[in-house]
Amino acid sequence: MWRRWNDVFQDKLGHSGRSYVSELLQARNDWAHQKPFSNDEAYRVADTASRLLKMVSAGDKAAQVEQISHELLRLRFQTEAKKAKEGAEGQKTPETTTLAGLKPWREVVNPHHDVANGRYLQAEFAADLSQVLAGTAEAEYQDPVEFFRRTYLTEGLLNMLVTGVRRLTSQGGDPVVQLQTAFGGGKTHSMLALYHLCGGGITLSDFPGGERLGERINHADLPEANRAVLVGTALDPSKPRDYPDAKVHTLWGELAYQLGGAEAYAIVAQADQKSVSPNSNTLTELLDKFGPCLIMIDEFVAYARNIYKVDGLPSGSFDSVTTFIQALTEAVRAPDSMLLISLPESDIEVGGEAGKEALNRLAHIVGRIESVWKPVTATESFEIVRRRLFANEVDYAARDAVLQAFSNMYRNSAGEFPSGVAERDYYERMVSAYPIHPNYLTGCTRTGPRWSGSSAPGRAAPDGERDPSTVEPNDASLLIMPGTIPLAATPVRNELLRYLPDTWTAVFDKDVDGQNRCRSKLMGTCPCWAGIRARRVARTVFVGSALRWRASGCAAWRKHGSVWGARSLGNQRPFLAMPYAG
């Protein structure tokens, strides 16, 4: 692949795919030369392999590799949990300068069981429609009741569910809904919400917020629809899919079989076997006979770019597939049918020239008829993350005391913090995000200012100025903030550096949390840093800088090449709420 990249793969896999191939090539060479691999290095290889396999629609192989990566993660968590337990024995809770009467977040709210016991996997945080369809997803996604118990009904999601119920009960509504958000913006999770709601396995009384939905639909019965889910990364355009009573070649064959088995497939069998798109009349007949029908198409661009300029595939040509999408958008105008289709905004998802052409073609087709929907606002995303990671049982009095202390600090020292943080709206953000400081979430999602709640030099914030090396059982922080994130932990370090140029590795190891960091020398020679915890400051600057670089392609860091060079970047200071020393 590497040797033939420009001739064969560049247009379809793009820059991200080339990076995956390069990394795997190096891993293969290291293996061939009998270089030992640590658990974390093996996981990195497995994760990269899984991503590349998904890009080329090798869904079954990707699932096998994901199982390997999950097992590696579980082994690592078991090892780290054992070390943490041994290290915690006999240790005292570190001293803090926390204001009297305020409780650490660990005494106010508990993580979910899987998070607290080290079984939480980032891969399981993301919904996967193909796994749900196959019945292999985690319980929190597979089981409708458990799914909604952990799902926060944002205003956007609620509106989409109302539209779906109305549409599938012949009460009007938009027949085609386009979901277009940035990578990780909630498209698949929102599709899954409607999938479970209209599958007949849940009632409104089964989940929190059900009464809100009931009021919007006048407490009507939920529809039990026939559902079809087409996930581009799980379908191989070069291989037919074998079912007990049918052999399916194309997207339209897969659609029909999922809606009504062999009987439905017979309606499009001829078109499927010839790999030619059926017309809208044929699809209308299909939807009329097996309605109400809920159709979801996810990762279409990933599927289409693999057949771009390729002839003779069982899936049909690129033009046939896009013609099918156009015919489908016309057929779903039937009163009790609905189509949800996701479009990526991230270049990582789009890929090279083939992906861009597929996206442009699809956007043009659905743009004539669809209702564009975006599921999550910035504030709502805080609640989504909090609900996934932490239990609903909260000591509200203790929480409010902590947040009020932060709010008072921002208000009493307005000149040292960005504008707006002392306002009521920001207090509401802190409530939604607790126990995570909203700055950390806004930075990670690139939806707001990138600054830290660290206190100014010489004055303790409500959280104090401690230096925890990791977020562990004896950590007594009031909130989880950028300065308390354990950047030295291998999984955290690898995940952050994965999205940054190679030059950032040296910056990290030398100045932030690496073994050869030089910040301790600086702390001993510069009086202006007296009383400031170096690691916490370095973490805060690094997290804010990395996010800012990713958002704007900041050249200043490439020029200075050091966290401590930040003191001369006067116009780059919004991400750190304290004056630069020196």
KOLLO-495325 format. One record per residue (C-alpha): residue in three letters; z, y, x. Coordinates in steps of 0.1 Angstrom, whole numbers, plus 5000, padded with zeros to 4 digits. Example, Ala and Ser with C-alpha at 12.3 -4.5 7.8 and 13.67 -1.06 7.14 Angstrom:
! residues 2
 res   c3   c2   c1
 ala 5078 4955 5123
 ser 5071 4989 5137
***
This chain:
! residues 582
 res   c3   c2   c1
 met 5000 5000 5000
 trp 5008 5024 5028
 arg 4975 5018 5046
 arg 4955 5022 5015
 trp 4976 5050 4999
 asn 4950 5078 4998
 asp 4922 5055 4986
 val 4941 5036 4959
 phe 4976 5047 4950
 gln 4979 5084 4956
 asp 4965 5096 4922
 lys 4986 5072 4902
 leu 5020 5071 4919
 gly 5022 5105 4934
 his 5048 5118 4960
 ser 5077 5099 4945
 gly 5059 5066 4947
 arg 5049 5072 4983
 ser 5085 5079 4992
 tyr 5095 5046 4977
 val 5068 5027 4996
 ser 5078 5043 5028
 glu 5115 5034 5024
 leu 5107 4998 5014
 leu 5083 4995 5044
 gln 5111 5005 5067
 ala 5136 4982 5051
 arg 5111 4953 5054
 asn 5107 4960 5091
 asp 5144 4962 5096
 trp 5148 4929 5079
 ala 5121 4913 5100
 his 5139 4924 5132
 gln 5171 4909 5119
 lys 5189 4941 5115
 pro 5221 4937 5095
 phe 5223 4954 5061
 ser 5256 4967 5046
 asn 5262 4963 5009
 asp 5253 4999 5003
 glu 5221 4997 5023
 ala 5211 4966 5004
 tyr 5218 4983 4971
 arg 5196 5013 4982
 val 5167 4989 4989
 ala 5171 4971 4956
 asp 5173 5004 4936
 thr 5142 5017 4953
 ala 5123 4985 4947
 ser 5132 4986 4911
 arg 5119 5022 4907
 leu 5086 5013 4924
 leu 5082 4982 4902
 lys 5087 5003 4871
 met 5061 5027 4882
 val 5035 4999 4884
 ser 5047 4984 4851
 ala 5061 4953 4866
 gly 5089 4953 4840
 asp 5100 4917 4844
 lys 5103 4919 4882
 ala 5120 4952 4879
 ala 5146 4937 4856
 gln 5153 4909 4881
 val 5158 4934 4909
 glu 5181 4955 4888
 gln 5203 4924 4882
 ile 5205 4921 4920
 ser 5214 4958 4924
 his 5240 4956 4897
 glu 5257 4926 4914
 leu 5257 4946 4947
 leu 5274 4975 4929
 arg 5300 4952 4914
 leu 5308 4937 4948
 arg 5312 4972 4963
 phe 5335 4983 4935
 gln 5356 4953 4939
 thr 5360 4959 4976
 glu 5367 4996 4971
 ala 5392 4989 4944
 lys 5410 4965 4967
 lys 5411 4990 4995
 ala 5423 5018 4972
 lys 5451 4995 4959
 glu 5462 4986 4994
 gly 5461 5022 5006
 ala 5480 5036 4977
 glu 5510 5013 4982
 gly 5538 5034 4997
 gln 5519 5066 4994
 lys 5534 5097 4978
 thr 5516 5120 4956
 pro 5504 5149 4978
 glu 5520 5182 4975
 thr 5502 5208 4954
 thr 5505 5244 4945
 thr 5497 5237 4909
 leu 5515 5262 4886
 ala 5547 5248 4871
 gly 5543 5230 4837
 leu 5506 5222 4841
 lys 5497 5185 4840
 pro 5470 5169 4862
 trp 5440 5158 4842
 arg 5449 5121 4848
 glu 5480 5126 4827
 val 5461 5143 4799
 val 5431 5121 4793
 asn 5421 5086 4803
 pro 5387 5074 4815
 his 5370 5046 4795
 his 5380 5011 4805
 asp 5348 5004 4824
 val 5351 5036 4843
 ala 5388 5032 4851
 asn 5383 4996 4864
 gly 5353 5004 4886
 arg 5328 4985 4864
 tyr 5308 5017 4854
 leu 5273 5017 4867
 gln 5251 5048 4868
 ala 5222 5026 4857
 glu 5241 5017 4825
 phe 5246 5054 4817
 ala 5209 5057 4809
 ala 5196 5041 4777
 asp 5168 5016 4780
 leu 5149 5009 4748
 ser 5132 4978 4763
 gln 5165 4962 4771
 val 5178 4969 4735
 leu 5146 4954 4721
 ala 5151 4923 4743
 gly 5188 4921 4734
 thr 5199 4924 4770
 ala 5214 4959 4770
 glu 5251 4967 4775
 ala 5272 4966 4744
 glu 5275 5003 4742
 tyr 5237 5005 4737
 gln 5230 4972 4720
 asp 5257 4974 4693
 pro 5250 5001 4667
 val 5287 5008 4659
 glu 5297 5010 4696
 phe 5266 5031 4704
 phe 5275 5058 4678
 arg 5312 5057 4687
 arg 5303 5070 4722
 thr 5275 5093 4710
 tyr 5281 5130 4704
 leu 5260 5142 4675
 thr 5246 5174 4688
 glu 5230 5198 4664
 gly 5195 5188 4677
 leu 5202 5151 4674
 leu 5217 5155 4639
 asn 5186 5174 4627
 met 5163 5147 4641
 leu 5183 5119 4624
 val 5181 5139 4591
 thr 5144 5142 4595
 gly 5141 5105 4602
 val 5161 5094 4572
 arg 5141 5117 4549
 arg 5108 5106 4563
 leu 5115 5069 4560
 thr 5127 5073 4524
 ser 5096 5092 4514
 gln 5114 5125 4510
 gly 5091 5145 4533
 gly 5097 5156 4569
 asp 5076 5156 4600
 pro 5055 5124 4605
 val 5053 5129 4643
 val 5081 5142 4665
 gln 5076 5149 4702
 leu 5106 5147 4724
 gln 5101 5167 4756
 thr 5130 5174 4779
 ala 5136 5173 4816
 phe 5143 5140 4834
 gly 5176 5127 4820
 gly 5176 5152 4791
 gly 5184 5127 4763
 lys 5149 5116 4750
 thr 5155 5078 4751
 his 5191 5081 4739
 ser 5180 5101 4709
 met 5153 5076 4701
 leu 5179 5048 4703
 ala 5201 5067 4678
 leu 5173 5067 4652
 tyr 5165 5031 4660
 his 5200 5020 4652
 leu 5205 5043 4623
 cys 5174 5029 4605
 gly 5178 4992 4614
 gly 5202 4982 4586
 gly 5231 4973 4609
 ile 5253 5004 4603
 thr 5267 5027 4576
 leu 5277 5063 4578
 ser 5314 5054 4576
 asp 5311 5033 4608
 phe 5310 5062 4633
 pro 5325 5096 4640
 gly 5303 5124 4626
 gly 5288 5102 4600
 glu 5301 5124 4573
 arg 5282 5153 4587
 leu 5250 5133 4585
 gly 5259 5122 4550
 glu 5262 5157 4538
 arg 5228 5166 4552
 ile 5211 5137 4534
 asn 5231 5141 4501
 his 5249 5108 4509
 ala 5217 5088 4502
 asp 5215 5052 4514
 leu 5202 5047 4550
 pro 5167 5032 4552
 glu 5161 4997 4566
 ala 5128 5002 4584
 asn 5105 4979 4603
 arg 5107 4992 4639
 ala 5082 4990 4668
 val 5092 5001 4703
 leu 5065 5006 4730
 val 5080 5013 4764
 gly 5054 5019 4790
 thr 5074 5008 4820
 ala 5081 4974 4803
 leu 5045 4966 4793
 asp 5021 4953 4819
 pro 4985 4964 4811
 ser 4971 4936 4832
 lys 4989 4907 4814
 pro 4988 4896 4778
 arg 5022 4890 4761
 asp 5027 4855 4747
 tyr 5046 4851 4714
 pro 5051 4818 4696
 asp 5024 4825 4671
 ala 5002 4852 4688
 lys 4989 4864 4722
 val 4990 4901 4724
 his 4968 4922 4748
 thr 4971 4958 4738
 leu 4995 4985 4726
 trp 4981 4982 4691
 gly 4986 4945 4691
 glu 5022 4949 4703
 leu 5028 4975 4676
 ala 5015 4953 4648
 tyr 5034 4922 4660
 gln 5067 4941 4662
 leu 5063 4955 4627
 gly 5055 4923 4609
 gly 5049 4893 4632
 ala 5018 4872 4630
 glu 5009 4885 4595
 ala 5008 4921 4607
 tyr 4991 4912 4640
 ala 4962 4896 4620
 ile 4953 4931 4607
 val 4945 4943 4642
 ala 4938 4909 4659
 gln 4900 4915 4664
 ala 4906 4950 4679
 asp 4934 4936 4701
 gln 4913 4907 4714
 lys 4883 4929 4722
 ser 4906 4956 4737
 val 4891 4983 4715
 ser 4913 5007 4695
 pro 4914 5001 4658
 asn 4905 5031 4636
 ser 4930 5051 4616
 asn 4921 5033 4584
 thr 4931 5000 4599
 leu 4964 5014 4611
 thr 4971 5030 4578
 glu 4966 4996 4561
 leu 4991 4982 4586
 leu 5017 5009 4579
 asp 5013 5008 4541
 lys 5018 4970 4540
 phe 5048 4969 4563
 gly 5065 5003 4556
 pro 5088 5019 4560
 cys 5078 5020 4596
 leu 5096 5036 4626
 ile 5074 5037 4657
 met 5087 5048 4691
 ile 5066 5053 4722
 asp 5085 5060 4754
 glu 5072 5062 4790
 phe 5036 5064 4778
 val 5025 5083 4808
 ala 5038 5056 4831
 tyr 5016 5031 4812
 ala 4985 5052 4809
 arg 4984 5062 4846
 asn 4982 5025 4856
 ile 4949 5020 4836
 tyr 4934 5054 4846
 lys 4898 5047 4860
 val 4904 5010 4858
 asp 4880 4988 4838
 gly 4883 4952 4825
 leu 4920 4951 4818
 pro 4934 4933 4787
 ser 4951 4965 4777
 gly 4917 4983 4772
 ser 4905 5014 4790
 phe 4923 5047 4794
 asp 4900 5062 4767
 ser 4908 5033 4743
 val 4945 5038 4747
 thr 4943 5075 4741
 thr 4920 5069 4711
 phe 4947 5046 4697
 ile 4973 5073 4700
 gln 4951 5098 4682
 ala 4944 5072 4654
 leu 4981 5065 4651
 thr 4991 5101 4647
 glu 4967 5103 4617
 ala 4979 5070 4602
 val 5016 5079 4602
 arg 5010 5106 4577
 ala 5017 5078 4552
 pro 5049 5089 4532
 asp 5073 5064 4548
 ser 5062 5062 4584
 met 5073 5081 4614
 leu 5063 5083 4651
 leu 5086 5095 4679
 ile 5068 5100 4712
 ser 5084 5112 4745
 leu 5066 5134 4770
 pro 5080 5141 4804
 glu 5086 5175 4819
 ser 5097 5163 4853
 asp 5071 5158 4881
 ile 5091 5127 4891
 glu 5081 5111 4858
 val 5045 5123 4857
 gly 5034 5111 4891
 gly 5000 5119 4906
 glu 4966 5129 4892
 ala 4965 5100 4868
 gly 4999 5108 4853
 lys 4989 5145 4849
 glu 4957 5135 4832
 ala 4975 5112 4809
 leu 5001 5138 4800
 asn 4974 5165 4793
 arg 4955 5141 4771
 leu 4985 5130 4752
 ala 4999 5165 4748
 his 4965 5176 4734
 ile 4964 5147 4709
 val 4999 5151 4695
 gly 5000 5188 4698
 arg 4979 5192 4667
 ile 5004 5176 4644
 glu 5038 5171 4660
 ser 5071 5188 4656
 val 5086 5195 4690
 trp 5122 5188 4694
 lys 5147 5193 4721
 pro 5180 5174 4717
 val 5206 5191 4738
 thr 5219 5226 4745
 ala 5238 5233 4778
 thr 5272 5233 4760
 glu 5264 5201 4741
 ser 5256 5183 4773
 phe 5292 5188 4784
 glu 5304 5170 4754
 ile 5279 5142 4759
 val 5290 5135 4794
 arg 5327 5138 4786
 arg 5325 5114 4757
 arg 5307 5088 4777
 leu 5332 5089 4806
 phe 5365 5096 4789
 ala 5384 5083 4759
 asn 5389 5105 4728
 glu 5427 5104 4730
 val 5438 5137 4746
 asp 5471 5155 4751
 tyr 5456 5187 4736
 ala 5486 5209 4743
 ala 5485 5200 4780
 arg 5448 5205 4781
 asp 5449 5239 4764
 ala 5477 5250 4788
 val 5455 5242 4818
 leu 5424 5258 4804
 gln 5443 5289 4794
 ala 5456 5292 4830
 phe 5421 5291 4843
 ser 5410 5316 4817
 asn 5438 5340 4826
 met 5429 5337 4863
 tyr 5393 5346 4856
 arg 5403 5375 4834
 asn 5430 5389 4858
 ser 5407 5387 4888
 ala 5374 5396 4872
 gly 5360 5411 4904
 glu 5362 5378 4923
 phe 5343 5356 4898
 pro 5308 5358 4881
 ser 5305 5378 4850
 gly 5311 5361 4817
 val 5337 5335 4828
 ala 5365 5353 4812
 glu 5348 5354 4778
 arg 5356 5332 4749
 asp 5322 5314 4751
 tyr 5331 5301 4786
 tyr 5365 5290 4774
 glu 5347 5269 4748
 arg 5326 5254 4776
 met 5357 5244 4794
 val 5371 5228 4763
 ser 5338 5208 4758
 ala 5337 5197 4794
 tyr 5373 5189 4801
 pro 5385 5173 4824
 ile 5353 5183 4844
 his 5349 5220 4853
 pro 5318 5232 4835
 asn 5305 5248 4867
 tyr 5300 5213 4881
 leu 5280 5202 4851
 thr 5259 5234 4848
 gly 5250 5231 4885
 cys 5241 5194 4882
 thr 5219 5200 4852
 arg 5205 5233 4866
 thr 5212 5250 4833
 gly 5235 5278 4844
 pro 5250 5297 4874
 arg 5257 5276 4905
 trp 5291 5288 4915
 ser 5325 5272 4920
 gly 5358 5279 4905
 ser 5375 5279 4939
 ser 5400 5307 4943
 ala 5396 5336 4966
 pro 5411 5333 5001
 gly 5448 5336 5004
 arg 5455 5331 4967
 ala 5460 5297 4949
 ala 5441 5289 4918
 pro 5459 5270 4890
 asp 5446 5238 4906
 gly 5460 5247 4940
 glu 5443 5244 4973
 arg 5446 5208 4982
 asp 5423 5186 5002
 pro 5419 5152 4984
 ser 5396 5129 5003
 thr 5386 5112 4971
 val 5392 5113 4934
 glu 5418 5085 4933
 pro 5450 5075 4915
 asn 5473 5098 4934
 asp 5450 5129 4930
 ala 5468 5155 4909
 ser 5440 5180 4903
 leu 5440 5199 4871
 leu 5402 5196 4867
 ile 5375 5177 4884
 met 5357 5204 4904
 pro 5330 5205 4931
 gly 5356 5207 4958
 thr 5373 5175 4947
 ile 5342 5154 4946
 pro 5344 5126 4973
 leu 5312 5134 4991
 ala 5322 5111 5020
 ala 5322 5081 4997
 thr 5290 5062 5005
 pro 5275 5060 4969
 val 5281 5097 4964
 arg 5267 5107 4998
 asn 5236 5085 4993
 glu 5229 5098 4958
 leu 5231 5134 4968
 leu 5210 5130 5000
 arg 5184 5109 4982
 tyr 5169 5140 4966
 leu 5170 5163 4997
 pro 5149 5165 5029
 asp 5160 5144 5058
 thr 5172 5176 5076
 trp 5201 5178 5051
 thr 5216 5146 5065
 ala 5225 5163 5097
 val 5240 5193 5079
 phe 5261 5170 5058
 asp 5274 5148 5087
 lys 5281 5178 5110
 asp 5296 5203 5086
 val 5308 5187 5054
 asp 5322 5152 5051
 gly 5307 5133 5079
 gln 5327 5118 5108
 asn 5315 5144 5133
 arg 5322 5174 5112
 cys 5329 5206 5131
 arg 5346 5226 5104
 ser 5381 5217 5117
 lys 5372 5236 5150
 leu 5362 5266 5130
 met 5394 5265 5110
 gly 5414 5267 5142
 thr 5395 5296 5157
 cys 5389 5319 5128
 pro 5420 5336 5113
 cys 5402 5346 5082
 trp 5402 5310 5071
 ala 5440 5307 5072
 gly 5453 5289 5041
 ile 5419 5276 5031
 arg 5413 5239 5029
 ala 5382 5234 5049
 arg 5369 5202 5033
 arg 5372 5216 4998
 val 5353 5248 5008
 ala 5326 5228 5026
 arg 5321 5205 4996
 thr 5318 5234 4973
 val 5293 5252 4994
 phe 5273 5220 5000
 val 5271 5210 4963
 gly 5261 5245 4952
 ser 5236 5249 4981
 ala 5220 5215 4975
 leu 5215 5222 4938
 arg 5202 5257 4945
 trp 5177 5243 4970
 arg 5165 5217 4945
 ala 5161 5244 4918
 ser 5143 5271 4939
 gly 5131 5255 4971
 cys 5154 5278 4990
 ala 5141 5284 5025
 ala 5172 5301 5038
 trp 5190 5268 5044
 arg 5161 5254 5064
 lys 5163 5285 5085
 his 5200 5285 5092
 gly 5205 5247 5092
 ser 5243 5248 5087
 val 5268 5252 5059
 trp 5287 5277 5080
 gly 5255 5298 5084
 ala 5261 5307 5047
 arg 5281 5337 5058
 ser 5249 5355 5067
 leu 5232 5346 5034
 gly 5245 5376 5014
 asn 5219 5373 4987
 gln 5226 5336 4982
 arg 5262 5339 4972
 pro 5263 5334 4934
 phe 5270 5296 4938
 leu 5303 5303 4955
 ala 5330 5324 4938
 met 5347 5336 4969
 pro 5336 5361 4997
 tyr 5320 5345 5027
 ala 5343 5346 5057
 gly 5332 5366 5087
***
